[in-house]
Structure formats: structure tokens, C-alpha cells
């Protein structure tokens, strides 16, 4: 899983210097805004039930949750389409240069929901080579299509089409493996209602937790686009892509394996859960420490060389964002302990805290007319609270499961 995820991100990193020369900072700023909005909606596309797929003892019940996720994702995407038109969001998005892209939002949300459900179900089956293969093919698809759209000078919409094309490839790859093992049978109403009720805590509490978690991470994009310029959001997105995406995907790969094994330990040998948690935390720390030192020392010098002189600001942003990404790398893969221990309601308080810090950070930055100040406060404030959350995760390893 780790090797596949690193390779997938390596492909995207290798093409970044090409893309930054084919697309402008403004293009990346608009693309970042599209990704921010679709990510927030896509995070709740399955009602967060995908996090319950790993929890049941019986595979049949896990499969029913998977079916429920697919149905919710389809219904939610249709709702996004009609609600968007009903509220005339195209008028709102017109000021953000996104009105002509509104019809792509439901598609992006649906694809994200399907990817999340398939990844969770195949994780339950421990089909790690298949998951890694799907990510590699998705990254290759994004790379080839984005470069092609860039040569056609399609602007921000070319970046968006590239991302959607990659997701489609990932879904097709995961679907082919799933149908080889067992068909996607028509779901039984009674079974779906049973799992929907049994794991409704994910819909009630994890949905809000997911919204807050995703929203606070996108606040820089909204603030920079809304109060500074699209190019500032483009600089931020490039820094986040170079640092956050590899860190996030690598941590996500570790997190998927941790979730699967920790869920089993919680059922079969709960006394071993704490040591398993600490072992993973130590390995993550050993991975991220040297990367953090290198980035904070060298990114302002390396970014203009690698991506072009017009991207120098991204290097400065990367330097100051590294503390936030480092702490996120430590805690995100281990955050499934919240789901395993059914502490969704309690974790909501942390997510509210992250959002409050993010809003305050950029409010101060806007008042001082300094995008960099907002980014610095965002990074250090959320890193500090993230360390406290990590200590809480450790404490949860000794608590009793709620399921």
C-alpha cells in the first residue's frame, strides 16, 4: 500500500514542473476552489458510512454497508445538482469564476463517493495490491490527460477534467477486481435498513466531523481567493499539492492498513492495541522528521528552480505550512481509532476547534493585509491543537469500544 501510494504521488510530482509551465497561478487558483468545494461535498457523499465497512465481524454485513454507500452517493449527487440550481448557486459562483463549471460538481461528488466506498470495501478484503494498482493508474491518467489539456490551453477546466478522468480510471480498476470476486447483487431493503440504523452514528456525528475537518483545510483556498487573488490561492495549492498530497496519500495508505488491523485487534486482543498504536506513531515520526527539516530549510530556494520563477511564493508558503502537514501526517493515519472506539461525538469538538483556529488565523491575516501571516497562524495553530488530539487518540486505545 505504501509503495503504491508513494509511486502514485511520485508520478504527480514529476509532472508538476510541466503543469506549472502549462497553466498559470490563476488557473491553479480556480482549480483549487473547484477541488475545495467538491471535496467538502464529496466527503459526506456516502453519509460517512464507508468508515463502518471495516467494523462488522461478518463480511456480509460489511458488503451491505458498501451497497448502502453506493446508493447514498448516487442520491446525494443528484441532490447536489438540483439544490445547486434551486438556490441559483451559479450566480454566487460567477464571482468566483466557477459558474460555467457548476454542472461538474455533482459528477465530482459522485466519483469521490464511489472511490471512497470501493477503497473501504477492498481494504476490508485486504486487497492492497489492487488498491495500489488503481491509484497508480489513476495518477497516470491524471498526468497524461492534464498535460494534454494544458497543451490545448484549456485553462482551469483542463486541470478539472484531468482530475475527473483519473477518478474514473480508479473506479473502473476497483470495480473490475470487485466483480471478479463477487457480483454487485441488488441490495435487500431490510439489510440496508439494518446497517443504516446500527451504524447511524457515522451519519449523525461523523458527517459533521467530516464537514468541519474538510472545511477547515479548505479555508486557505476560500480566504485567498475571496480576499486576495486567484493567484494567491494558486500558490497555496501548489505548495499543498507538493507537500500535502504526498503526505496525505502516504499517510492514507498507512491509515487504511492501521484501520483494518486495529479494528481486528480491538475485537480479538484489545490489550495489544496501545502498543500497536505507538509502534505506528514511531514509524510515522521517523518518516516525517527528515522531510520536515529539508522542506523548511530548502523549499524557498528549490520551488522557483523546479516550478519556475513565478512560483517562488509557493516555496515560502511550503516552508511555513510544513508544521501543519507534519502533525497531520502523524495523526491522520491513526485517526480511525475514533471510529473503532465510537468516539465520533467527542471528536466533533476537536474539529470545531480546528475550524475556529483556521477562520481566526485568516481573519487576522486579512485585517493585516498579509496572506503569509494568515498561512503562518493557520499552520502553527492547527499543528498545536493536532498534537493534543494525537494524545487523545493514544488515550482512546485503552478505552472500551462503543460498538
C-alpha positions, 0 to 999 in steps of 0.5 A: 500500500505504501509503495503504491501510494508513494509511486502514485504521488511520485508520478504527480510530482514529476509532472508538476514542473510541466503543469506549472509551465502549462497553466498559470497561478490563476488557473491553479487558483480556480482549480483549487476552489473547484477541488475545495468545494467538491471535496467538502461535498464529496466527503459526506457523499456516502453519509460517512458510512464507508468508515463502518465497512471495516467494523462488522465481524461478518463480511456480509454485513460489511458488503451491505454497508458498501451497497448502502454507500453506493446508493447514498452517493448516487442520491446525494449527487443528484441532490447536489445538482438540483439544490445547486440550481434551486438556490441559483448557486451559479450566480454566487459562483460567477464571482468566483469564476466557477459558474460555467463549471457548476454542472461538474460538481455533482459528477465530482461528488459522485466519483469521490463517493464511489472511490471512497466506498470501493477503497473501504470495501477492498481494504476490508478484503485486504486487497492492497495490491489492487488498491495500489494498482488503481491509484497508480493508474489513476495518477497516470491518467491524471498526468497524461490527460492534464498535460494534454489539456494544458497543451490545448490551453484549456485553462482551469477546466483542463486541470478539472477534467484531468482530475475527473478522468483519473477518478474514473480510471480508479473506479473502473480498476476497483470495480473490475477486481470487485466483480471478479470476486463477487457480483454487485447483487441488488441490495435487500431493503431490510439489510440496508435498513439494518446497517443504516440504523446500527451504524447511524452514528457515522451519519449523525456525528461523523458527517459533521466531523467530516464537514468541519475537518474538510472545511477547515483545510479548505479555508486557505483556498476560500480566504485567498481567493475571496480576499486576495487573488486567484493567484494567491490561492494558486500558490497555496495549492501548489505548495499543498499539492507538493507537500500535502498530497504526498503526505496525505496519500502516504499517510492514507495508505498507512491509515487504511492498513492501521484501520483494518488491523486495529479494528481486528485487534480491538475485537480479538486482543484489545490489550495489544492495541496501545502498543500497536498504536505507538509502534505506528506513531514511531514509524510515522515520526521517523518518516516525517522528521527528515522531510520536515527539516529539508522542506523548511530549510530548502523549499524557498530556494528549490520551488522557483528552480523546479516550478519556475520563477513565478512560483517562488511564493509557493516555496515560502508558503511550503516552508511555513505550512510544513508544521501543519502537514507534519502533525497531520501526517502523524495523526491522520493515519491513526485517526480511525481509532475514533471510529473503532472506539465510537468516539465520533461525538467527542471528536466533533469538538476537536474539529470545531476547534480546528475550524475556529483556529483556521477562520481566526488565523485568516481573519487576522491575516486579512485585517493585516493585509498579509496572506503569509501571516494568515498561512503562518497562524493557520499552520502553527495553530492547527499543528498545536491543537493536532498534537493534543488530539494525537494524545487523545487518540493514544488515550482512546486505545485503552478505552472500551469500544462503543460498538 
